[in-house]
Amino acid sequence: MDREQRILLAKGLVDLANIVAGALVFGQFLTAQEFNTEAFGMGLLLTGALYLAGLGFSKGQTNKTL
């Protein structure tokens, strides 16, 4: 994967993290339903994981082998 592809993937992961944060984290405060701690916690975990994955892809080496 070349540098441009990794940057594009990293941006996509950060965008997805923002959607997850909006839906599962901030959405808990906007709904009339009871606060769901499982959805809130899962949202925090997924958001953090997606941000870290995006950061990892944006900082990755081009000649790194698996």
CORPE-V866501 format. One record per residue. N is the residue number from 1. PHI is phi in whole degrees, 0 to 359 (none if undefined). PSI is psi in radians with two decimals (NA if undefined). D_FIRST is the distance of its C-alpha to the first C-alpha in whole Angstrom. Layout:
N|PHI|PSI|D_FIRST / N|PHI|PSI|D_FIRST
This chain:
1|none|2.24|0 / 2|275|3.04|4 / 3|301|-0.76|7 / 4|296|-0.68|8 / 5|293|-0.71|6 / 6|295|-0.71|7 / 7|296|-0.74|10 / 8|297|-0.74|11 / 9|295|-0.73|10 / 10|298|-0.75|12 / 11|296|-0.68|15 / 12|296|-0.70|15 / 13|294|-0.67|16 / 14|293|-0.70|18 / 15|298|-0.74|20 / 16|296|-0.67|20 / 17|298|-0.69|22 / 18|295|-0.66|24 / 19|294|-0.76|25 / 20|298|-0.76|26 / 21|298|-0.75|28 / 22|295|-0.73|30 / 23|283|-0.86|31 / 24|265|-0.48|31 / 25|264|-1.11|32 / 26|287|-0.47|34 / 27|297|-0.44|35 / 28|297|-0.49|37 / 29|270|-0.20|40 / 30|258|-0.17|40 / 31|265|2.72|41 / 32|276|-0.14|45 / 33|284|2.93|44 / 34|295|2.53|44 / 35|299|2.23|42 / 36|255|1.81|39 / 37|292|-0.51|38 / 38|293|-0.78|36 / 39|294|-0.69|34 / 40|297|-0.82|34 / 41|295|-0.74|33 / 42|296|-0.67|30 / 43|297|-0.74|29 / 44|297|-0.77|29 / 45|295|-0.81|27 / 46|295|-0.71|24 / 47|298|-0.82|24 / 48|298|-0.74|24 / 49|295|-0.71|21 / 50|291|-0.69|19 / 51|297|-0.76|19 / 52|294|-0.69|18 / 53|296|-0.74|15 / 54|297|-0.72|14 / 55|295|-0.71|16 / 56|297|-0.73|14 / 57|290|-0.59|10 / 58|286|-0.41|12 / 59|258|0.04|13 / 60|294|2.80|10 / 61|273|2.55|10 / 62|282|-0.51|7 / 63|253|0.47|9 / 64|281|2.33|10 / 65|259|2.69|11 / 66|274|NA|12
